[in-house]
Amino acid sequence: MKDRRIVILTGAGISKESGLDTFRDPDGIWARVRIEDVATPEAFARNPDHVHAFYNHRRKGLLDQAVAPNAAHLAIARLQREWPGEVLLVTQNIDDLHERAGSPALIHMHGELLKARCLACGAISPWREAMTIDSLCPSCGVEGTLRVNVVWFGEMPLEMERIYDALAACDLFVSIGTSGNVYPAAGFVTQARSNGRAHTLELNLEPSEGQTFFAERRYGPATQEVPAFVEQVLKDGW
Ligand code: APR
């Protein structure tokens, strides 16, 4: 058992019951704002104030004291602590709820809302207040060179080589709370299957775009499905 490796991918659905919006649900973010206006390098070059305002609103929401990790985040942190083999947690989410749930390590492949990146010196710094075109880089002190440390559409997600290496070696791939609309994350299930031995499991509120690629699928709220899955794996494996 101890050499069996698990890769977990999470999406916005895991944070929904913590009070954060998803993207493609009927009440999701992309039902209110256009990707082209706030989540591309071109949008930032065209209207940085508007892009800053979009992420300032989401950062303020994330820092609201009513927003906290839920039972699904906590269950994943438990699996990372108690599973004898390797567990790689990869999230598409830019919130810090996995960290706050106690996950010891994870990859934020789309970056982090609570970090700033300086276009002058390249430094990545913690950032919890509103960011504007007048903000100063905490590292080099230059004004007006900060962007939120989030991967925009058209940019390369982070740590892809490490993720693909883990998918090539895993025995279990679990996708949680993602619609399977956005690549490369949506292709991770086929990457895992191609290693010839991985079991693949989708835990989601409803079938995702990639549902047919999964050997096993369980549907329901993440706070229900994820703790049950972790309990079962820790007790009986898969
Ligand atoms: N429990 C489990 N799943 C849920 C819940 C819940 N309580 N609520 C919603 N979901 C599911 C939805 O059914 C949907 O399949 O979560 C999924 C959320 O899908 P999206 O809104 O598309 O979010 P995600 O898949 O994370 O988007 C991927 O797209 O816009 C980009 O960069 C952004 O990281 C994001 C990426």
py3Dmol code that shows the C-alpha trace and the ligand (Angstrom):
import py3Dmol

protein = """\
ATOM      1  CA  MET A   1       0.000   0.000   0.000  1.00  0.00           C
ATOM      2  CA  LYS A   2       2.691   2.444   0.966  1.00  0.00           C
ATOM      3  CA  ASP A   3       4.146   2.643  -2.500  1.00  0.00           C
ATOM      4  CA  ARG A   4       0.788   3.419  -4.111  1.00  0.00           C
ATOM      5  CA  ARG A   5       0.699   6.969  -5.401  1.00  0.00           C
ATOM      6  CA  ILE A   6      -2.311   9.276  -5.583  1.00  0.00           C
ATOM      7  CA  VAL A   7      -2.803  12.431  -7.656  1.00  0.00           C
ATOM      8  CA  ILE A   8      -5.726  14.688  -6.771  1.00  0.00           C
ATOM      9  CA  LEU A   9      -6.976  17.520  -8.986  1.00  0.00           C
ATOM     10  CA  THR A  10      -9.410  20.051  -7.560  1.00  0.00           C
ATOM     11  CA  GLY A  11     -11.479  22.778  -9.188  1.00  0.00           C
ATOM     12  CA  ALA A  12     -13.838  25.549  -8.136  1.00  0.00           C
ATOM     13  CA  GLY A  13     -16.533  23.070  -7.107  1.00  0.00           C
ATOM     14  CA  ILE A  14     -14.595  22.095  -3.996  1.00  0.00           C
ATOM     15  CA  SER A  15     -14.741  25.686  -2.726  1.00  0.00           C
ATOM     16  CA  LYS A  16     -18.392  26.309  -3.612  1.00  0.00           C
ATOM     17  CA  GLU A  17     -19.688  25.126  -0.209  1.00  0.00           C
ATOM     18  CA  SER A  18     -17.184  27.469   1.421  1.00  0.00           C
ATOM     19  CA  GLY A  19     -19.039  30.347  -0.236  1.00  0.00           C
ATOM     20  CA  LEU A  20     -16.805  30.975  -3.282  1.00  0.00           C
ATOM     21  CA  ASP A  21     -18.350  31.115  -6.760  1.00  0.00           C
ATOM     22  CA  THR A  22     -17.540  28.595  -9.453  1.00  0.00           C
ATOM     23  CA  PHE A  23     -17.013  29.767 -13.038  1.00  0.00           C
ATOM     24  CA  ARG A  24     -19.450  27.892 -15.270  1.00  0.00           C
ATOM     25  CA  ASP A  25     -22.415  27.204 -13.022  1.00  0.00           C
ATOM     26  CA  PRO A  26     -25.466  29.317 -13.937  1.00  0.00           C
ATOM     27  CA  ASP A  27     -24.556  31.693 -11.053  1.00  0.00           C
ATOM     28  CA  GLY A  28     -20.850  31.447 -11.846  1.00  0.00           C
ATOM     29  CA  ILE A  29     -18.259  34.143 -12.473  1.00  0.00           C
ATOM     30  CA  TRP A  30     -18.259  33.795 -16.278  1.00  0.00           C
ATOM     31  CA  ALA A  31     -22.020  34.374 -16.271  1.00  0.00           C
ATOM     32  CA  ARG A  32     -21.275  37.900 -14.974  1.00  0.00           C
ATOM     33  CA  VAL A  33     -17.897  38.880 -16.418  1.00  0.00           C
ATOM     34  CA  ARG A  34     -16.252  38.144 -19.806  1.00  0.00           C
ATOM     35  CA  ILE A  35     -12.976  36.208 -19.708  1.00  0.00           C
ATOM     36  CA  GLU A  36     -11.653  38.501 -22.450  1.00  0.00           C
ATOM     37  CA  ASP A  37     -12.160  41.525 -20.207  1.00  0.00           C
ATOM     38  CA  VAL A  38     -10.459  40.305 -17.021  1.00  0.00           C
ATOM     39  CA  ALA A  39      -8.486  37.077 -17.453  1.00  0.00           C
ATOM     40  CA  THR A  40      -6.066  37.548 -20.356  1.00  0.00           C
ATOM     41  CA  PRO A  41      -2.737  39.412 -20.715  1.00  0.00           C
ATOM     42  CA  GLU A  42      -4.392  41.522 -23.432  1.00  0.00           C
ATOM     43  CA  ALA A  43      -7.144  42.606 -21.011  1.00  0.00           C
ATOM     44  CA  PHE A  44      -4.507  43.669 -18.479  1.00  0.00           C
ATOM     45  CA  ALA A  45      -2.554  45.637 -21.085  1.00  0.00           C
ATOM     46  CA  ARG A  46      -5.760  47.276 -22.352  1.00  0.00           C
ATOM     47  CA  ASN A  47      -7.353  48.151 -18.991  1.00  0.00           C
ATOM     48  CA  PRO A  48      -5.270  47.279 -15.903  1.00  0.00           C
ATOM     49  CA  ASP A  49      -7.636  49.150 -13.576  1.00  0.00           C
ATOM     50  CA  HIS A  50     -10.523  46.896 -14.616  1.00  0.00           C
ATOM     51  CA  VAL A  51      -8.479  43.729 -14.145  1.00  0.00           C
ATOM     52  CA  HIS A  52      -7.190  44.904 -10.759  1.00  0.00           C
ATOM     53  CA  ALA A  53     -10.781  45.674  -9.704  1.00  0.00           C
ATOM     54  CA  PHE A  54     -11.936  42.166 -10.709  1.00  0.00           C
ATOM     55  CA  TYR A  55      -9.268  40.435  -8.615  1.00  0.00           C
ATOM     56  CA  ASN A  56      -9.573  42.960  -5.751  1.00  0.00           C
ATOM     57  CA  HIS A  57     -13.256  42.008  -5.506  1.00  0.00           C
ATOM     58  CA  ARG A  58     -12.418  38.273  -5.465  1.00  0.00           C
ATOM     59  CA  ARG A  59      -9.565  38.799  -2.954  1.00  0.00           C
ATOM     60  CA  LYS A  60     -11.889  40.711  -0.638  1.00  0.00           C
ATOM     61  CA  GLY A  61     -14.427  37.904  -0.924  1.00  0.00           C
ATOM     62  CA  LEU A  62     -11.835  35.240  -0.127  1.00  0.00           C
ATOM     63  CA  LEU A  63     -10.656  37.181   2.954  1.00  0.00           C
ATOM     64  CA  ASP A  64     -14.210  37.508   4.274  1.00  0.00           C
ATOM     65  CA  GLN A  65     -14.267  35.814   7.662  1.00  0.00           C
ATOM     66  CA  ALA A  66     -17.333  33.793   6.581  1.00  0.00           C
ATOM     67  CA  VAL A  67     -15.166  31.961   3.996  1.00  0.00           C
ATOM     68  CA  ALA A  68     -13.403  28.937   5.462  1.00  0.00           C
ATOM     69  CA  PRO A  69     -12.200  25.511   4.328  1.00  0.00           C
ATOM     70  CA  ASN A  70     -14.999  22.932   4.214  1.00  0.00           C
ATOM     71  CA  ALA A  71     -15.141  19.198   5.002  1.00  0.00           C
ATOM     72  CA  ALA A  72     -13.824  18.341   1.534  1.00  0.00           C
ATOM     73  CA  HIS A  73     -10.671  20.450   1.958  1.00  0.00           C
ATOM     74  CA  LEU A  74     -10.165  18.977   5.426  1.00  0.00           C
ATOM     75  CA  ALA A  75     -10.603  15.409   4.163  1.00  0.00           C
ATOM     76  CA  ILE A  76      -7.940  15.891   1.477  1.00  0.00           C
ATOM     77  CA  ALA A  77      -5.532  17.286   4.081  1.00  0.00           C
ATOM     78  CA  ARG A  78      -6.268  14.206   6.208  1.00  0.00           C
ATOM     79  CA  LEU A  79      -5.514  11.883   3.263  1.00  0.00           C
ATOM     80  CA  GLN A  80      -2.235  13.718   2.650  1.00  0.00           C
ATOM     81  CA  ARG A  81      -1.286  13.209   6.295  1.00  0.00           C
ATOM     82  CA  GLU A  82      -2.439   9.616   6.730  1.00  0.00           C
ATOM     83  CA  TRP A  83      -1.849   7.936   3.363  1.00  0.00           C
ATOM     84  CA  PRO A  84       1.462   5.987   3.579  1.00  0.00           C
ATOM     85  CA  GLY A  85       2.329   6.595  -0.087  1.00  0.00           C
ATOM     86  CA  GLU A  86       2.795   9.805  -2.045  1.00  0.00           C
ATOM     87  CA  VAL A  87      -0.171  12.141  -2.544  1.00  0.00           C
ATOM     88  CA  LEU A  88       0.197  15.044  -4.990  1.00  0.00           C
ATOM     89  CA  LEU A  89      -2.514  17.669  -4.674  1.00  0.00           C
ATOM     90  CA  VAL A  90      -2.932  19.885  -7.754  1.00  0.00           C
ATOM     91  CA  THR A  91      -5.504  22.667  -7.661  1.00  0.00           C
ATOM     92  CA  GLN A  92      -6.832  24.889 -10.433  1.00  0.00           C
ATOM     93  CA  ASN A  93      -8.145  27.168  -7.675  1.00  0.00           C
ATOM     94  CA  ILE A  94      -6.426  30.417  -6.749  1.00  0.00           C
ATOM     95  CA  ASP A  95      -7.903  30.480  -3.231  1.00  0.00           C
ATOM     96  CA  ASP A  96      -5.933  29.399  -0.142  1.00  0.00           C
ATOM     97  CA  LEU A  97      -8.530  27.042   1.319  1.00  0.00           C
ATOM     98  CA  HIS A  98      -6.426  23.894   0.870  1.00  0.00           C
ATOM     99  CA  GLU A  99      -3.583  25.544   2.796  1.00  0.00           C
ATOM    100  CA  ARG A 100      -5.956  26.743   5.501  1.00  0.00           C
ATOM    101  CA  ALA A 101      -7.363  23.195   5.768  1.00  0.00           C
ATOM    102  CA  GLY A 102      -3.862  21.987   6.621  1.00  0.00           C
ATOM    103  CA  SER A 103      -2.725  20.518   3.299  1.00  0.00           C
ATOM    104  CA  PRO A 104       1.058  20.266   3.752  1.00  0.00           C
ATOM    105  CA  ALA A 105       1.899  20.762   0.071  1.00  0.00           C
ATOM    106  CA  LEU A 106       0.126  21.459  -3.198  1.00  0.00           C
ATOM    107  CA  ILE A 107       0.579  22.883  -6.666  1.00  0.00           C
ATOM    108  CA  HIS A 108      -1.466  25.944  -7.634  1.00  0.00           C
ATOM    109  CA  MET A 109      -1.311  25.359 -11.402  1.00  0.00           C
ATOM    110  CA  HIS A 110      -3.317  28.550 -12.090  1.00  0.00           C
ATOM    111  CA  GLY A 111      -1.467  30.655  -9.500  1.00  0.00           C
ATOM    112  CA  GLU A 112      -2.647  32.314  -6.283  1.00  0.00           C
ATOM    113  CA  LEU A 113      -5.014  35.224  -5.646  1.00  0.00           C
ATOM    114  CA  LEU A 114      -3.143  36.219  -2.449  1.00  0.00           C
ATOM    115  CA  LYS A 115       0.189  36.708  -4.221  1.00  0.00           C
ATOM    116  CA  ALA A 116       1.510  39.580  -6.380  1.00  0.00           C
ATOM    117  CA  ARG A 117       4.059  39.271  -9.176  1.00  0.00           C
ATOM    118  CA  CYS A 118       6.327  42.172 -10.125  1.00  0.00           C
ATOM    119  CA  LEU A 119       6.816  42.688 -13.858  1.00  0.00           C
ATOM    120  CA  ALA A 120       9.992  44.650 -13.135  1.00  0.00           C
ATOM    121  CA  CYS A 121      11.949  42.338 -10.818  1.00  0.00           C
ATOM    122  CA  GLY A 122       9.933  39.111 -11.099  1.00  0.00           C
ATOM    123  CA  ALA A 123       9.500  38.809  -7.323  1.00  0.00           C
ATOM    124  CA  ILE A 124       6.381  37.002  -6.056  1.00  0.00           C
ATOM    125  CA  SER A 125       5.124  38.485  -2.772  1.00  0.00           C
ATOM    126  CA  PRO A 126       2.182  37.827  -0.453  1.00  0.00           C
ATOM    127  CA  TRP A 127      -0.574  40.371  -1.217  1.00  0.00           C
ATOM    128  CA  ARG A 128      -3.804  40.701   0.776  1.00  0.00           C
ATOM    129  CA  GLU A 129      -4.965  44.273   0.101  1.00  0.00           C
ATOM    130  CA  ALA A 130      -6.354  45.974  -2.998  1.00  0.00           C
ATOM    131  CA  MET A 131      -3.830  46.175  -5.856  1.00  0.00           C
ATOM    132  CA  THR A 132      -3.802  49.192  -8.166  1.00  0.00           C
ATOM    133  CA  ILE A 133      -1.654  50.621 -10.935  1.00  0.00           C
ATOM    134  CA  ASP A 134       0.042  52.703  -8.204  1.00  0.00           C
ATOM    135  CA  SER A 135       0.945  49.754  -5.961  1.00  0.00           C
ATOM    136  CA  LEU A 136       4.634  49.400  -5.050  1.00  0.00           C
ATOM    137  CA  CYS A 137       6.506  46.123  -5.411  1.00  0.00           C
ATOM    138  CA  PRO A 138       7.423  44.932  -1.861  1.00  0.00           C
ATOM    139  CA  SER A 139      10.719  43.649  -3.224  1.00  0.00           C
ATOM    140  CA  CYS A 140      12.132  46.265  -5.599  1.00  0.00           C
ATOM    141  CA  GLY A 141       9.925  49.192  -4.572  1.00  0.00           C
ATOM    142  CA  VAL A 142       9.045  50.140  -8.131  1.00  0.00           C
ATOM    143  CA  GLU A 143       5.538  51.611  -8.601  1.00  0.00           C
ATOM    144  CA  GLY A 144       2.955  50.309 -11.031  1.00  0.00           C
ATOM    145  CA  THR A 145       4.590  47.015 -12.012  1.00  0.00           C
ATOM    146  CA  LEU A 146       2.438  44.542 -10.051  1.00  0.00           C
ATOM    147  CA  ARG A 147      -0.036  41.989 -11.361  1.00  0.00           C
ATOM    148  CA  VAL A 148      -1.937  39.351  -9.451  1.00  0.00           C
ATOM    149  CA  ASN A 149       0.040  36.084  -9.476  1.00  0.00           C
ATOM    150  CA  VAL A 150      -2.662  34.239 -11.446  1.00  0.00           C
ATOM    151  CA  VAL A 151      -2.247  32.354 -14.744  1.00  0.00           C
ATOM    152  CA  TRP A 152      -4.452  33.968 -17.403  1.00  0.00           C
ATOM    153  CA  PHE A 153      -5.921  32.342 -20.484  1.00  0.00           C
ATOM    154  CA  GLY A 154      -3.192  32.055 -23.096  1.00  0.00           C
ATOM    155  CA  GLU A 155      -0.481  31.702 -20.427  1.00  0.00           C
ATOM    156  CA  MET A 156       1.270  28.480 -19.399  1.00  0.00           C
ATOM    157  CA  PRO A 157      -0.007  26.881 -16.173  1.00  0.00           C
ATOM    158  CA  LEU A 158       2.623  26.292 -13.483  1.00  0.00           C
ATOM    159  CA  GLU A 159       4.691  23.164 -12.692  1.00  0.00           C
ATOM    160  CA  MET A 160       3.339  21.162 -15.627  1.00  0.00           C
ATOM    161  CA  GLU A 161       6.412  18.905 -15.858  1.00  0.00           C
ATOM    162  CA  ARG A 162       6.081  17.897 -12.214  1.00  0.00           C
ATOM    163  CA  ILE A 163       2.373  17.226 -12.702  1.00  0.00           C
ATOM    164  CA  TYR A 164       2.879  15.087 -15.806  1.00  0.00           C
ATOM    165  CA  ASP A 165       5.622  13.087 -14.062  1.00  0.00           C
ATOM    166  CA  ALA A 166       3.237  12.382 -11.171  1.00  0.00           C
ATOM    167  CA  LEU A 167       0.413  11.366 -13.547  1.00  0.00           C
ATOM    168  CA  ALA A 168       2.761   8.971 -15.349  1.00  0.00           C
ATOM    169  CA  ALA A 169       3.546   7.241 -12.042  1.00  0.00           C
ATOM    170  CA  CYS A 170       0.226   7.322 -10.188  1.00  0.00           C
ATOM    171  CA  ASP A 171      -2.004   4.422  -9.173  1.00  0.00           C
ATOM    172  CA  LEU A 172      -5.056   6.601  -8.504  1.00  0.00           C
ATOM    173  CA  PHE A 173      -6.187   9.873 -10.105  1.00  0.00           C
ATOM    174  CA  VAL A 174      -9.095  11.685  -8.471  1.00  0.00           C
ATOM    175  CA  SER A 175     -10.748  14.756 -10.025  1.00  0.00           C
ATOM    176  CA  ILE A 176     -12.876  16.812  -7.634  1.00  0.00           C
ATOM    177  CA  GLY A 177     -15.191  19.767  -8.386  1.00  0.00           C
ATOM    178  CA  THR A 178     -14.123  20.616 -11.917  1.00  0.00           C
ATOM    179  CA  SER A 179     -16.186  20.814 -15.103  1.00  0.00           C
ATOM    180  CA  GLY A 180     -13.400  19.441 -17.290  1.00  0.00           C
ATOM    181  CA  ASN A 181     -13.673  22.407 -19.648  1.00  0.00           C
ATOM    182  CA  VAL A 182     -10.162  23.847 -19.428  1.00  0.00           C
ATOM    183  CA  TYR A 183      -6.972  22.197 -20.612  1.00  0.00           C
ATOM    184  CA  PRO A 184      -4.389  21.076 -19.685  1.00  0.00           C
ATOM    185  CA  ALA A 185      -6.169  20.079 -16.414  1.00  0.00           C
ATOM    186  CA  ALA A 186      -9.068  18.500 -18.344  1.00  0.00           C
ATOM    187  CA  GLY A 187      -6.579  16.138 -19.990  1.00  0.00           C
ATOM    188  CA  PHE A 188      -5.014  14.842 -16.759  1.00  0.00           C
ATOM    189  CA  VAL A 189      -7.413  11.867 -16.600  1.00  0.00           C
ATOM    190  CA  THR A 190      -6.271  10.564 -19.997  1.00  0.00           C
ATOM    191  CA  GLN A 191      -2.647  11.198 -19.013  1.00  0.00           C
ATOM    192  CA  ALA A 192      -3.181   9.058 -15.902  1.00  0.00           C
ATOM    193  CA  ARG A 193      -5.000   6.297 -17.809  1.00  0.00           C
ATOM    194  CA  SER A 194      -2.170   6.120 -20.321  1.00  0.00           C
ATOM    195  CA  ASN A 195       0.209   4.874 -17.614  1.00  0.00           C
ATOM    196  CA  GLY A 196      -1.639   1.580 -17.870  1.00  0.00           C
ATOM    197  CA  ARG A 197      -2.488   1.032 -14.219  1.00  0.00           C
ATOM    198  CA  ALA A 198      -4.107   4.111 -12.698  1.00  0.00           C
ATOM    199  CA  HIS A 199      -7.650   3.905 -11.410  1.00  0.00           C
ATOM    200  CA  THR A 200      -9.512   7.118 -12.278  1.00  0.00           C
ATOM    201  CA  LEU A 201     -12.338   8.607 -10.203  1.00  0.00           C
ATOM    202  CA  GLU A 202     -14.494  11.708 -10.730  1.00  0.00           C
ATOM    203  CA  LEU A 203     -16.127  13.267  -7.664  1.00  0.00           C
ATOM    204  CA  ASN A 204     -18.395  16.121  -8.780  1.00  0.00           C
ATOM    205  CA  LEU A 205     -21.837  17.594  -8.279  1.00  0.00           C
ATOM    206  CA  GLU A 206     -22.784  16.491 -11.779  1.00  0.00           C
ATOM    207  CA  PRO A 207     -21.111  14.733 -14.724  1.00  0.00           C
ATOM    208  CA  SER A 208     -18.245  16.811 -16.158  1.00  0.00           C
ATOM    209  CA  GLU A 209     -17.282  17.260 -19.811  1.00  0.00           C
ATOM    210  CA  GLY A 210     -14.750  14.480 -19.354  1.00  0.00           C
ATOM    211  CA  GLN A 211     -16.989  12.065 -17.433  1.00  0.00           C
ATOM    212  CA  THR A 212     -16.573   9.195 -19.926  1.00  0.00           C
ATOM    213  CA  PHE A 213     -12.798   9.131 -19.411  1.00  0.00           C
ATOM    214  CA  PHE A 214     -13.200   8.108 -15.764  1.00  0.00           C
ATOM    215  CA  ALA A 215     -13.381   4.451 -14.713  1.00  0.00           C
ATOM    216  CA  GLU A 216     -15.499   5.428 -11.719  1.00  0.00           C
ATOM    217  CA  ARG A 217     -17.809   8.429 -11.105  1.00  0.00           C
ATOM    218  CA  ARG A 218     -19.597   9.531  -7.943  1.00  0.00           C
ATOM    219  CA  TYR A 219     -21.909  12.557  -7.902  1.00  0.00           C
ATOM    220  CA  GLY A 220     -22.938  14.724  -4.993  1.00  0.00           C
ATOM    221  CA  PRO A 221     -21.728  17.732  -2.994  1.00  0.00           C
ATOM    222  CA  ALA A 222     -17.973  17.678  -2.309  1.00  0.00           C
ATOM    223  CA  THR A 223     -18.520  17.970   1.444  1.00  0.00           C
ATOM    224  CA  GLN A 224     -20.373  14.637   1.248  1.00  0.00           C
ATOM    225  CA  GLU A 225     -18.436  12.706  -1.416  1.00  0.00           C
ATOM    226  CA  VAL A 226     -14.842  13.643  -0.532  1.00  0.00           C
ATOM    227  CA  PRO A 227     -14.861  12.718   3.179  1.00  0.00           C
ATOM    228  CA  ALA A 228     -16.600   9.402   2.304  1.00  0.00           C
ATOM    229  CA  PHE A 229     -13.982   8.705  -0.387  1.00  0.00           C
ATOM    230  CA  VAL A 230     -11.075   9.482   1.977  1.00  0.00           C
ATOM    231  CA  GLU A 231     -12.549   7.314   4.738  1.00  0.00           C
ATOM    232  CA  GLN A 232     -12.952   4.406   2.313  1.00  0.00           C
ATOM    233  CA  VAL A 233      -9.443   4.728   0.803  1.00  0.00           C
ATOM    234  CA  LEU A 234      -7.757   4.937   4.213  1.00  0.00           C
ATOM    235  CA  LYS A 235      -9.718   1.881   5.397  1.00  0.00           C
ATOM    236  CA  ASP A 236      -9.786  -0.377   2.307  1.00  0.00           C
ATOM    237  CA  GLY A 237      -7.714   1.290  -0.436  1.00  0.00           C
ATOM    238  CA  TRP A 238      -9.417   1.151  -3.886  1.00  0.00           C
TER     239      TRP A 238
END
"""
ligand_1 = """\
36
APR
N -19.504 19.919 -4.915
C -18.854 19.337 -5.965
N -18.830 19.875 -7.210
C -19.467 21.041 -7.384
C -20.164 21.716 -6.342
C -20.158 21.097 -5.066
N -20.792 21.639 -4.018
N -20.713 22.856 -6.852
C -20.368 22.896 -8.157
N -19.637 21.814 -8.486
C -19.052 21.464 -9.783
C -19.880 21.930 -10.966
O -20.847 20.950 -11.306
C -18.798 22.044 -12.052
O -18.651 20.816 -12.759
O -17.810 22.116 -9.891
C -17.520 22.314 -11.283
C -17.009 23.731 -11.441
O -16.666 23.904 -12.796
P -16.109 25.326 -13.280
O -16.977 26.409 -12.751
O -15.883 25.221 -14.747
O -14.711 25.477 -12.512
P -13.355 24.747 -12.869
O -13.588 23.428 -13.513
O -12.506 24.784 -11.639
O -12.712 25.764 -13.960
C -11.406 25.478 -14.402
O -11.406 27.516 -15.678
O -12.046 29.699 -15.737
C -10.973 28.876 -15.558
O -9.028 29.335 -14.353
C -10.375 29.049 -14.194
O -9.428 27.363 -12.754
C -10.564 27.689 -13.538
C -10.702 26.759 -14.715
"""
view = py3Dmol.view(width=600, height=400)
view.addModel(protein, "pdb")
view.setStyle({"model": 0}, {"cartoon": {"style": "trace"}})
view.addModel(ligand_1, "xyz")
view.setStyle({"model": 1}, {"stick": {}})
view.zoomTo()
view.show()
